[in-house]
Amino acid sequence: MSQVQNLIPARITSPGQILKRELDARGWTQKDLAEILGRPQQEVDEIIKGAKQITPETAIELAEAFGTSPDLWNNLEADYRL
């Protein structure tokens, strides 16, 4: 058996999954984040489900809400979509 056949594909984590973990770690609900961002809760839900992409504007808002950089969220989105 060759080395290639033994490889296990990497699991790709969506930005929404990471966002959900961040919410859980802080004890925030989707509604809480929606209020912080000034956006509809449905939009947060769609990002978490992967139905809506994180735009540069949203990346800036998430960075402000979580104390991270916008690049973090932009890169997570770009890597996931690739």
Residue, then its C-alpha position, 0 to 999 in steps of 0.5 A: m500500500s502506498q503512502v498516498q492511500n494512507l492519507i486522510p483528508a483534512r476536515i475543513t471547518s467553515p467560518g460559521q462553525i468557528l463563529k458558533r464556537e466563539l459564541d458558545a465560549r462567550g455564552w452568547t446567543q445568535k440573537d446577542l451577536a445580531e444585536i451587537l452587529g446591528r444585523p438581523q438574527q437570520e443573517v447570523d444564522e445564515i453565516i453559521k450555517g454556511a449559507k451566507q458568506i462573510t463579507p469584508e464589512t462583516a469581517i470588520e464587525l466580527a473583529e470588533a465584536f470578538g476582539t480579533s482582526p478582520d483578516l482572521w475572518n476574511n482569511l477563514e472565509a477565503d480558505y473555506r470557499l477555496 
